[in-house]
Amino acid sequence: MSVQGDQSSGVAIMGVVRNGGQALRATLASVEALRGRLSESHVIIVTNDNDDGTDEVLDAYAERAPLVQILRIDGANKTHRHRVDRIAHARNTALDAVFDLVPRPAFTLVIDMDGPNETLPIKALLDCLNESDRDWAGLFANQADGYYDLYALRHPEWCPDDCWKHVRANMLNPRRLFDWWHFKKKFVYDRQYAIPTGHDWIEVHSAFGGLGLYRTASLENLRYGTRDADGRRICEHVDLHRQIREKGGRLFIAPSLLNAAPLEHLGPGSGRPFPPDITQKGA
């Protein structure tokens, strides 16, 4: 598929944001730089309960850029008290809007708009859009300072389950309260590896890192959810990706899709070299 000049079904760029601050302006500029390389694209942004000028920034963007939808779900802070439930609701609202587009876009690019994507990896995204030799349903970002998004990550060797579950479980012992940083380093920071951009794709059960590129067909009739089979709260991406894999879709971190790791998510131990003994086994 040729991205420039022959992309009849296009790309939907889907984002959610609340109180996006200065990062939002840069992200929107980067989105428009990407759209300048696409023959057809549509932007859908879901937002709610802003109090920092985000609404005005989004309105101005929609006025100057074509094919932009700003969907407001104000009041979500009250109806969805937990942040991950609120984000899942916003992402599902955006996903519904993607499937209302005619014609349906061939690809859907899901991005966070509050920091990681102030500079989108445009060339790498175009290369992925043109990738026809590999079987993939979703591709996810990498970060030079270390893959930060352990909450969304599932890989049978690297991060088989919820890393924060292990941090919390160890902290239930009152004698270990002083060891908070020790367990956070062990279960989170020490696994935030720096993956070389030239590394081959890494097959995963789930990932995100602030950016995911999907074949839109792989998302059909799916919803973001925030509970596992036992009713425990989980990252919304983990549930969506479980459903994709159940339909036979394959998911990968594409190391060339380089965006930025928010510094507040990194810590001592982040950025260690990616271990050569982590394999694709079981992915």
C-alpha positions in Angstrom: 0.0 0.0 0.0 1.3 3.4 -0.9 0.8 5.9 1.8 1.3 9.0 -0.3 -1.1 9.4 -3.1 -2.8 6.0 -3.0 -4.2 5.7 0.5 -7.9 5.6 -0.2 -9.0 4.3 3.1 -6.7 6.4 5.2 -5.7 6.7 8.9 -7.8 7.6 11.9 -5.8 9.4 14.6 -7.5 8.9 17.9 -6.5 10.6 21.1 -7.8 11.3 24.6 -6.7 14.2 26.7 -7.6 16.1 29.9 -5.7 19.2 31.0 -3.1 18.6 28.3 -1.0 21.7 29.1 1.8 22.8 26.8 2.5 19.3 25.6 -0.9 19.3 23.9 0.0 22.2 21.5 3.2 20.5 20.5 1.4 17.1 20.0 -1.2 18.7 17.8 1.5 20.3 15.7 3.2 16.9 15.3 -0.1 15.3 14.3 -0.5 17.9 11.6 3.1 17.2 10.4 2.2 13.5 10.1 -1.1 14.3 8.3 0.8 16.3 5.8 2.4 13.1 4.7 -0.9 11.2 4.5 -3.3 11.4 1.6 -6.3 10.8 3.8 -6.7 11.2 7.6 -9.2 12.0 10.2 -8.6 13.2 13.8 -10.8 12.2 16.8 -10.1 13.7 20.2 -12.1 12.9 23.3 -11.8 15.3 26.3 -13.5 16.0 29.6 -13.6 18.3 32.6 -10.7 20.6 31.6 -9.7 23.6 33.6 -6.4 24.7 32.1 -7.3 26.1 28.7 -7.3 22.7 26.9 -10.8 23.3 25.5 -9.8 26.5 23.9 -6.7 24.9 22.4 -8.8 22.1 21.0 -11.4 24.4 19.6 -8.8 26.5 17.8 -7.2 23.4 16.4 -10.6 22.1 15.0 -11.2 25.5 13.4 -7.9 25.5 11.5 -7.5 21.8 10.6 -9.8 19.7 8.4 -11.6 16.6 9.4 -11.2 17.0 13.2 -13.8 15.9 15.7 -13.6 17.1 19.3 -15.9 15.0 21.5 -16.6 16.2 25.0 -17.7 13.9 27.8 -17.7 16.4 30.6 -18.9 14.9 33.9 -16.9 11.8 33.4 -14.9 12.7 36.5 -18.0 12.0 38.5 -19.4 9.1 36.6 -16.1 7.3 36.4 -14.2 7.9 39.6 -11.1 5.8 38.9 -8.7 7.3 36.3 -8.3 4.1 34.3 -12.1 3.6 34.1 -12.4 7.2 32.9 -9.7 6.7 30.3 -11.3 3.5 29.0 -14.7 5.3 28.7 -13.0 8.1 26.7 -11.1 5.6 24.4 -14.4 3.7 23.8 -16.1 7.0 22.8 -13.3 7.7 20.4 -13.4 4.1 19.0 -17.1 4.4 18.3 -16.4 7.5 16.3 -13.7 5.8 14.3 -16.2 3.1 13.2 -18.7 5.7 12.3 -16.3 7.1 9.7 -17.2 6.5 6.0 -15.1 5.1 4.4 -13.7 3.2 7.3 -10.0 3.9 7.7 -7.6 1.1 7.1 -5.5 2.1 10.1 -6.1 3.6 13.5 -3.3 5.5 15.3 -4.0 5.8 19.1 -1.9 8.4 20.9 -1.6 10.0 24.3 -1.6 13.7 24.0 0.0 14.9 27.2 3.7 14.4 26.6 5.0 11.3 24.9 4.1 12.4 21.3 5.3 16.0 21.1 7.5 14.7 18.3 5.9 11.8 16.4 8.2 9.3 14.7 6.8 10.2 11.2 9.2 8.2 9.0 8.9 5.1 11.1 5.1 5.4 11.1 5.0 5.7 7.3 7.3 2.7 7.1 4.9 0.7 9.3 1.9 1.8 7.3 3.6 0.4 4.2 4.6 -2.8 5.9 3.0 -5.6 3.9 5.3 -8.6 4.5 4.4 -9.2 8.2 1.2 -10.3 9.9 0.4 -7.7 12.5 -2.7 -6.3 14.2 -1.0 -3.7 16.4 2.4 -2.0 16.7 3.6 -0.1 19.7 6.1 2.6 20.6 9.6 2.4 22.1 11.5 5.1 24.0 15.2 5.8 24.0 15.4 6.3 27.8 13.7 3.0 28.5 10.4 1.4 27.7 8.3 3.0 30.4 4.8 1.6 30.1 5.0 -1.5 32.3 1.3 -1.1 33.3 0.3 -1.9 29.7 3.0 -4.5 29.0 2.4 -8.2 29.0 5.1 -10.6 27.7 5.6 -14.1 29.1 9.2 -13.5 30.1 9.7 -9.8 30.4 6.5 -8.8 32.2 3.9 -11.7 32.4 1.4 -9.9 34.7 0.6 -6.6 36.5 3.9 -5.3 37.9 2.1 -3.0 40.3 0.3 -6.0 41.8 3.7 -7.3 43.0 4.7 -3.9 44.4 1.4 -3.7 46.3 1.6 -7.3 47.6 5.0 -6.8 49.1 3.9 -3.6 50.7 1.0 -5.3 52.6 3.6 -6.4 55.1 4.0 -3.4 57.5 7.6 -4.4 58.1 8.3 -3.7 54.5 6.9 -0.2 54.2 10.4 1.3 54.2 11.2 -0.9 51.1 8.7 0.9 48.8 11.5 2.1 46.5 13.2 -1.3 46.6 10.1 -3.1 45.3 9.2 -0.4 42.8 12.8 -0.6 41.4 12.6 -4.4 41.3 9.2 -4.8 39.6 9.1 -1.6 37.5 12.3 0.4 37.0 14.6 -2.6 36.5 12.4 -3.9 33.7 12.2 -0.6 31.8 14.8 -1.7 29.3 16.3 0.5 26.6 15.5 -1.3 23.3 17.8 -0.3 20.4 15.8 1.2 17.5 17.3 -1.3 15.1 16.1 -4.3 17.2 13.6 -6.6 15.5 10.0 -6.3 16.4 9.2 -7.8 19.8 6.0 -9.9 19.9 4.0 -9.1 23.1 0.6 -10.0 24.6 0.1 -6.3 25.3 2.0 -3.0 25.2 1.4 0.7 24.5 4.0 3.3 25.5 1.8 6.2 24.5 1.3 5.1 20.9 -0.3 2.2 19.2 -0.9 1.7 15.4 -3.6 -0.8 14.6 -5.2 -2.3 11.6 -8.7 -1.0 12.1 -10.3 -4.3 11.2 -8.6 -5.8 14.3 -10.6 -3.4 16.5 -14.0 -4.2 15.1 -16.6 -5.0 17.8 -14.0 -4.6 20.6 -14.2 -2.4 23.7 -11.6 -1.2 26.2 -12.2 -2.8 29.6 -10.6 -2.4 33.0 -11.2 -5.7 34.8 -9.5 -9.1 34.5 -11.3 -12.4 34.8 -11.2 -12.2 38.6 -12.7 -8.7 38.6 -9.4 -6.9 39.5 -8.7 -3.6 37.9 -6.2 -3.7 35.1 -4.8 -1.4 32.4 -7.4 -0.8 29.6 -4.9 -1.7 26.9 -4.4 -5.2 28.4 -8.0 -6.0 28.1 -8.3 -4.7 24.5 -5.2 -6.6 23.4 -6.5 -9.8 25.0 -9.5 -9.6 22.7 -7.4 -8.9 19.7 -5.2 -11.9 20.4 -8.3 -14.1 20.9 -9.3 -13.2 17.3 -5.8 -14.3 16.1 -4.2 -10.8 15.9 -0.5 -10.5 16.6 1.0 -7.5 18.5 4.5 -6.1 18.6 6.7 -3.4 20.0 8.3 -1.8 16.9 11.5 -0.3 18.2 11.8 2.2 15.4 8.5 3.8 16.6 10.4 6.1 19.0 8.6 8.6 21.1 9.4 10.1 24.5 9.2 8.5 28.0 7.7 10.9 30.5 10.5 11.4 33.1 8.1 11.0 36.0 7.5 7.3 35.0 11.3 6.5 35.0 13.5 6.0 38.0 16.7 4.2 39.3 17.3 1.2 37.1 15.4 2.4 34.1 17.2 2.2 30.8 19.3 -0.9 31.3 20.2 -2.7 28.0 17.5 -5.0 26.6 18.4 -8.6 27.7 19.4 -10.8 24.7 17.9 -13.8 26.5 14.3 -12.4 26.3 12.7 -14.4 23.5 9.5 -14.6 21.6 8.6 -17.8 23.3 4.9 -17.9 24.3 4.2 -14.5 22.8 
